[in-house]
Amino acid sequence: MTFADQFPFKVAAAPASASRQRFSLTSDILSYRRCEKQYGAFGRDGFVPARANQQFFGHIIHQVLDLCHRHFAQTGTLPSQAGIDQYFIEVQSALRSHGIRAVSSAMADTARDVLYRFNALEGPALYPRVRDTEFRLETDRDSYVLRGVVDVLAVDPNDPDNPAEMEIWDYKGSKRPAQTDPRLRDYEWQMMVY
């Protein structure tokens, strides 16, 4: 006598799952477009990239600028260089606790200089217009969900409540690619998707 003969019961098949895959615009879609094999190794197979420089630079720029936006929202003034230095130290310490470090002090200095320049050049016009930072977008499609994070939503000063007139800012921690560089087309495509 078999087990099935002793205990004749039926188990219903599990219902089809309504969950769908979720894709990030930058870490999935753009990464795959740049290199399918690299995407597979890092995105699917669990390998860790050896790009500590890029990770540090991108995180420190984004997070310090987010603190600069908050500073302006709370005080109505641009952060001073000493204020940026303080934010830099705070973010750098937090990143270090997550294993993300600058590979050299020169690289950290370069990131700090970028922040000083951005604050001086873009801050006066941008900070007063910031509606939100790290704004999460998500679109629900038939077979997947596409997600992305916009670094800044900036209002039009002449029409601040009109979403159609808002600007989307997405910070890149690198030099602007040449017109013929495929990365520039990827960045433009990313902004169009947003």
N, C-alpha and C positions, 0 to 999 in steps of 0.2 A: 504494500500500500504506500502511495506517495504522499508527500506533504499536501499537495493540491487535493488529493482524495480525502484526507483527514479534515482539512479546513477549506471547504469549498466557498470561497468568497471572491468577489471581483473588485478590483481597484479601478476606479474611473481614470481615464487618461487626464493628465494635467491640462487645464485649459490653455489655449494659446496665449502667450504673454503679450500684453499690450505695450510693454516697454520697448523702446526703440533706442538705437545707438545714439550717443551724443557726441558731437564733434565740435572742437574748438576751431575757430577760424584761423588763428595763428599757429597753435601747437599741433593741430592735425592737418588742416587743409593746406596752408602755406608750406608747412614742413614737408608734406607729401609732394607738393608741386616742385619743391626745390630738389628733393632726392628721395625717390621711393625706397631705396635700400636703407638709407639712413633713418627714414621715418619708421620702417619696419623694425630696425634694431632698437631704436630708442622708444618709439611709441607703442610697439606691440610686444617686443621681446624682453623689455625691461633693462636694457643696457643703459648706463649713465653716461651722458656726454662729457667729454673732457674740455668743456668750454667754460671754465671757471671765470675767465675774463669777461665773457659776454654776459654770463649770469649776474656777476657782481655789478657790472656797469649798468645793465638794464634795470636791475632791481633798485640800485641806489638812486639812479636818476628819477625813476618813477615815484619812489616813495618819498624822497626829499621834496620833489615838486608838489606832491600831494600835501605835504606839511606846509609848504609855502602858500598854497591855495588856502588852506585852513587858516594860516596866520593872517592873510589878508582879509578873509571873511570875518575874522574875530576882531581885528584891530583897524582895518581900513588902511593899513600901511604895508609897504613892501618889507619883506624881511631884510635885515642888514646882512652884511657878509658874516658878522659874528653869529647872527641867528642861523644862517645857512650852515656855518661850521657846526653849531650845536645840533641842528637837525641831522647833519651828515654823521656826526659821531653817534647819535642815537640809532640811526638806521644801520650804520656799519656794525654796531654792537649786536643789534637784533639779527642781522644777516649772519654774522659770525656764529651766533648760537645755533643757526641752522646749517652750518658748514659751508657758507658762501663767503668767500674772502677775495680781496684783491690780491693778485699774484705779486704785486710790487707796490711800493709806496708811490712810485711815479704814476702808476695807473690810477690809484686813488686820487692823487693830485689832479690828474687830467679830468676825472669825473667831477671833482669839486670845481675846477675852472669852468667846465661846461655849465654847471649849475649857477655860478656867479654870472656868467654871460647871459644865460637865459633869463635870469631874474632881472638883470639890468635892461636887456633889449626887449624881451617879450612881456615881462611881468607887468609894467605899467598899463599896457593896453589889454592884456589878457585877464589878469586876476580880477578886475572889477566885473568882468563878463562871465565868470565861471558860474554855471548853474549847478553842475554836479561833476564829480570826479569818480574814476573807476566805475563807470556806469555800465551795468551788465545788460546785454541785449541777448535775446533768444528768439529764434523763429522755429515754429513747430511745423515740420513737413510730414508727408505721408509716412515715410519709412525712416526718418531720422530727425534729430533735433540739432540745430546749428547754434552755437553760442559764441559770444565774443565780449570783449570788455573794451569800451571806449575810454581813453585816458581822461578826456575832458569834453563836456558839453558846454559850449559858450553861447550866450544869447546875443542877439543883435541889439545893440543899445537903443535903436529906434523902434524896435518891435520885440521887446523882451519876452512876451508871453506867446509868441508864435513859434511853435515847434518847427515849422517849415523853414524858418529863418535861422535856426541854430547852426552853429559850426561844430564839427567833430574834429577833435585834435587827437592824434595818436603819436606819441613820442617814439622816436627811433634813436637808439644810442649809437649811431654810426654816421659817417659822412653820407651826404646825399649821393646815391648811385648815379652813374652816367646815364644819359637818356637811352642808351642802347642796352643797359644792364637789365636782365630779366627781373631782378629784385625790385626795380622801380615799377615795372608793370604789376608785380605782385602787390606792392604797397598801394598803388592806385586802385587795383581790383579790390583789395581789402576795404579801402575807404568807400568804394561804391557799394559793396555788400552792406556795410554799416548803414 
